[in-house]
Amino acid sequence: MSSLLESLFSLKEHKTNIKTEVLAGITTFMTMAYIIFVNPSIVKATGMPFEAVMIATAMSAAFATLCMAFLANYPFALAPGMGLNAYFTYTVVLGMGLSWQEALGAVFISGVVFLLLTLTKIRETIINAMPATLKSAVSAGIGLFIAFIGMQGAGIVVNSDATLVTLGDLTNPSAFLAIVGLIITGLLMAKGVKGSILWGIIITTILAIPLGVAQMPEKIIELPTLATWSPVLFKADISGALGKGILTIVFAFLFVDLFDTAGTLVGVSQQAGFLDEDGNLPKVEKALLADSVGTIAGSMMGTPTVTTYVESASGVAQGGRTGLTGVVVALCFILSIFFTPVIAIVPAAATAPALIIVGALMLKNVVYIQWDNIAESLAAFVTIVAMPFTYSIATGISLGFIIYPIIKFFYGEGEDVHWIVYLLGFLFIVKYIYL
């Protein structure tokens, strides 16, 4: 078995081993397992059955992650995208009046367009044209973003009508537990314990039960059936979507997925050391192909756009370096269909410490930004802060692409900017004005 895995994933070449990859895969899954329940809870407002979408979520995540593992040999996990599922539900279906079947058809079409852009290397060209300073900024920005997600989920940071966000009640069991979990995980990492992030999640979950933050499951196994999945399986209405004039809808799916994926790939790859000496990601076309195929397959399975997950950074931080990490993630998603009662007990307070620590690890990339050069640093700073402030990786990237070429041009360094960066900056300005 070990020789087979070595031949498939080149573990020695990537300076990793089976144990490390398995721990990394489980860690990544634990930090993103929430999507199994959150995605169906959002899209059920469209009339889609919760249980059917839950199976579709797990199966689409498993399929797309396996595509990434075997096509690109990267430890990146994919699943239906947060934000994209909200757009699918509240804008496309409830706002524009499309049926959920037609909305799935629009997702399918966007996936096909993505596939064409990938095969023609347009997506690859866009990612490789990103300036080095923006690549570093994206990685750091994603770090702040996922740390913010973790703190928000645990109740450490809460909504405020006066200041938008504020410190939550730290005596609240969830917030208190997240802080305890953060300390435990930090101590484990300081001691060099293998799998410290995963152990932190497990220990925090165990502590959550007596505190009432998590409840013991009533049963361990719940067998799924095809009849449960069938209400959404292969129900995408492509012809109906085409008949509704969906250009704006498809563009929105394209825009968010393209730059969420680009940001995640670049940010996590920089953390893992995958970027080459020119700052480009080798095999990026294969990674993007997996993303495209995942979206197409996901729409057929019954879920909104599938995208690369920023939580992959938790597995990378745990040492995951190859597609074997993704295989483990995919197997966990498949098994989750049978063990949903157990997975459901892991609270946000248990995954929050992992996200906060990974965010801290990713923030180290700010040292690569030329802070003494305003032409480089201003766009980088806006990119970094816009991601958590606007709750969108894509928005952070787009603002960076707008500011960077303008400042560089008037700073007298315009010739150093790739023409694609100028074009994208212009297109983003048009988007914010007219769309």
N, C-alpha and C positions, 0 to 999 in steps of 0.2 A: 504493500500500500504506500509506504513512504517513497519508494522509487517512482511509483506512478505519479504521486503528487509533486515530486521533484521535477519530473519530466514535463508536467503540465504547467507548473507555476514558477519554476526556476528559483526555488527557495534559497539555496546557497548563494546564488548570484545576487539576490536581494538582501543577503545577510539576515535571514530570518529562519524560523523553524515551524514545525506543525503546531506545537503547543502555543507559541506566541500568536500565530495566525488564528487559532481557534479562540483564544482569549480575546483577541482584538475583534473578531466577528461577533462574539457574544456581547461584548461591550457596546459595539455599534448598534446592535439590535436592541439592547436594553434602553439606549438613549433615544431611539426612534420608534419603539414599540407603541408609543402613544397614538401613532397615526392609524393603527388598526381600529381604534375606537373613535378618535377625533374626526377622521375623514367621513365615516358614515353619519356621525352626529351632525355634521355640517350639511351634507348633501341630502339628508332625509327630508329637509324642508322643500325639496323639489318633488317629493312624492316617491322617491326611490326607497325601497325597503331597507331598513337598517342592517338586518342580518345578511342580506344579499350583498350589500356594498362592503360589509366587513370582510366577507370572503374574497370579494373582488379586490379589495385593498391588499390583502395579504398575498394573494396569488400574483397580482400585477407587480408587486414589489419583489417577490421571489423571482419571477421571470426576468424582469429588467436587470436585477442585480446579477443574476447568472449570466446574462448577456454581457454585462460589464466585465465580469470575472474572466470569461473565456475569450472574449474578443480583445480586450485591452490588458488583461492581467493586472488590473488596478484594484485596490481595496475600497472602492467607492460603492456605497449602497444607494439604491433608488427606490422611490415610492411615490404615490400621488402627492403632489405638491401643496403645501399649506399656502394660502393666498390665492393660488390658482383654483382650489376647490371652492373658496369663498366667492371668487369672481364667477365661477361656473354656476353657483347656486343663486346668489343674490343679484347679480347683474344680468347674466345671460338668461336664466330661467325665470326668476321672479320679476326682474326689471324689464327685460326685453320681450318676455312672453313666449319664448321658445319652450317646447316640451323638453323634458330631460333627455328623451331619446334623440331629439334634434341637436341638443347641446353636446351629447356624446359624439354625434356625427361631426360637429364642428371641431371637437378635440381630435377625432380621427384625421380630418382634413389637415389640421395644423401639424399633426405628426407626419403626414405624407410630405408636406411642404418642408418640414425640418429634415426629413430624410433626403430630399432633393438638394437642399442647401448643404447637407453634409457630404453627399456623394460628389457634389461639384466643388467641395473644399471651401465654400464661402464661409461657413461657420468656423472652420479651422483658421482661415486667414484672419478673420475678425479677432479671434482669441490671441493669435500670435502677434497681431499688430498692436495689442495693448502695450503701452509704455511700461517699462520696468517699475517706475515709481507707482503707477496705478496698480500693478500686480501686487506689490508689497502692501499698498493701502487696502486693497480688496481683502487680502488675508487678515490684516489687522482689524478691518471693519467687521468682517465676519466673526472674528473673535469677540468683539464687543457685542455684536448682535446676538450670538448664541448665549453669551453670558447673561444678557438682558432677558432673553427668553427663559432661561433657567430661573433667574431671580423673580421674574414675573409669575411663572408657574407655581413657585413655592410661596408666593405672597410676601416676599421680602421687599419687592417694589410693587406698589399698587397705584391705581388711578387717583388723580386729584383734580377737581374742577378748577382749583386755583393755580396749580403749578403743573398740570398735566400728569406728572408722576410724583410720587413721594414715598418715603419709607413706610413700609407696612408695620403691622403690630407684631413685633418680634416675640411676644409671648404667645402668639397664636401657635398651636402645635405644629402646623405645617412649616411655617417660617423658622421656628425654633429648631425643628428637626433638620431642615435643610442646612442650617448653620452648623449643627453638630456633625452632619454628614460631610460637610465641607472640611471641617477640622480633621475628622477621621481619615478621609481620603488624602488630605494633604500630608498627614503624618505617615500614612502608608507609603506615599510616594517618596517622602523624605527618607524613609527607611529602605527604599529600593525594593519594596515588595512587588513581585511579579503579579500583574493583573490587578494593581491597586485601585484603578478606577472602577472595574467590575466589582471587586470586593467591597468598595465603598457603597455602590448601589445596593448590593445584597444586604450588607449590614444595616444600612439606613432603612431598607424596606422591613427588615425584621424588627427594628426599633419602632417603626411606624405602627405596628399592630397593637401593642399595649397602649400607645398614645392615642389610638383611635383615628389616626390619619389613614390607615389601611385596615381593611377587614379581611379576615380569613375567608377563603372561598368556600361556598357551600358544597362544591364538588370540584374534582380535579380535571376530569376529562368531559368534554362535550363534543359528541360526534357530529360533524357537519354532513349535509346531504346535498346532492346535486339539485334537488327540488328547492332547497333554500336559496341557492345561487341563481337558478334559472330565470327569475324575474328580471335580472339586469344583463345576463349573459347574452352576447351577440344582439343586443337591442339597439345599438347605435343606428340612428336614422340619417344616413349620409345624404340621400336624395332630398329628404325634407330640409336638412340644413342648407343645402345648396340653393334650395328654392326660397330661402328667407333673406338672401343678400347678406351674407355673414362676413364680409370682408373685414369690418372693424373688429368683430369678435375674434376671428382667426388671427388678426394682427396682434391683438392683446395677448392671446395665448402664446403666440410666437415671441413677442417682445419679452414678456416676463420669464418664460422658460429659457430663452436664449441667454439672457444675461444673468439669471439665477444660476443656470448651469455653468456658464463661463466663469462667474465669480467663485462658485464652489470648487470647480476643477482647479482653477489657478490657486486659490487660497489654500486648499487642503494639500495640493501638490507641492506648493512651496514649503509647507510645514513638513511634508514627508521627504523633501529633497528630490522630488521627481523632475523638477525643471532643469533643462540643460544650461550650458554656459551662456546661451543667448537669452535665457529666461523663457524659453518655449517648452511646451509639454510634449514629449515624445508620445507617439501613438494617440494623439488627441483626436484624430479622425475616427479611430475605433471606439474611443470613449463616447464621442458624440453620436456615433452610429448606434451604440447601445441605448443611449438616451432617446433617440428618435424611434427606434423599434419598440422600446418600452412604452412610449406614448401611444403608438398605433395599437399595440396589443392591449394596453390598459383600457383604451376606449372600447374595444371589443369585449373585454372582460366585465366592463361596467363601472369604470371609475374615471374621474377627470385626469388631466395631464400628469404624467409620471415624470419626475425630474430627479437629478442627483441631489442627495441630501447632505447638508452641511454637518449633520451629526456624524458623518463618516470620519470627521476629524477626531472623534473620541477613540475610534479604533486605531487610527494612525498614531495617536498619542500613546496608545497601548502597545505599539510596535508593529501593527499590521502594515505589510508592504506589498502584498500580492493579491491576486484574485481569489486565493484560498480564503482570505478574510470574507470576501463577498459570498463565496459558496456557503460558508457557515451562517452568514446573515440570511441568505435565501432559505436554507434549511430551517432556521429558526422561524422565519415567516410561515413556512409551510406547516411546521409543527404547531405554530400558534393557533392555527385553525382548530386544532384538537384540544388545546390547553388554554383557551381564552379565559376561563375563570381564574387560572393561576396568574397569567400575565396581567390581568386587570387589576391585581392587588398592588402592583408597583406604582406608587404615587409620584406625582411631580416633585415632591420634596426629596425623593430618592434619586431622581435623575438630574435635578438641579445642580448638585455639587459637581457632577461630571461635566455638565455644560459650562459651568463657571470656570472650572480648572482648565478645560480645553480652551476656553476663551482667553485665559491668561497665557497659555502656551502659544497661542496664535498671535498674540499682541507683540511678541518679540520681533516680528518682521518690520516694525516701524524703524528699526535701526538702519535699514537699508534705504530709507528715504533721505534725500538731500535736503535737510531741514533749513540749511543756510541759503538755499536757492528758492526764492519765492515762486519762480516759474514751475518748480517741481513740487514744492511742499504745499502750496495752497490747494491745488486740485486733490492731492493726496489726503489732506486734512478733511476737506469737504466729503470726499468719498468715505472716509472712515466714520465720521460722525453721522452722516446721512443714513447709513444702514440701520443703526439702532433707533435713531430719532424718527425715521419714517417707516420703520418696521419693514424694510424692503431692501434686499441685496441689489435688485435691478435698479432701484431709484438711486442708490449710492453710486453705482457704476455710471449711470446715465449723466448724473451731475458732474462726475469726474471727467467724463468725456466732453462735456460742454466747456468746462472751465479750462482744462489742460491746454487744448490747442489755442484758445484765445490768448491766454497769458503767455504762452511760449512764443506766439507770433509777435506780440507787441514787446516782448522782452528781447526780441532779436534772435530767437532760437527756433523760428518757425520751420527752418529747413530740416530740423532734426525730427520733426513730427511726421509720421506716416500719413499718407493721403487718406487712408481709410479712417484714421482718427478724426481728420477734418470732416469727412463725409458723415460719420456717425454723430459727431457733435452737432452738425447742421440738422440732421434728421431728428435728433432728440429735441432740439429747439422747436422744430415744427410740430413734433408730437405734443409738447407741453402747451403750445399755443392753440392747436386746432383739435386735439383729440382728448 
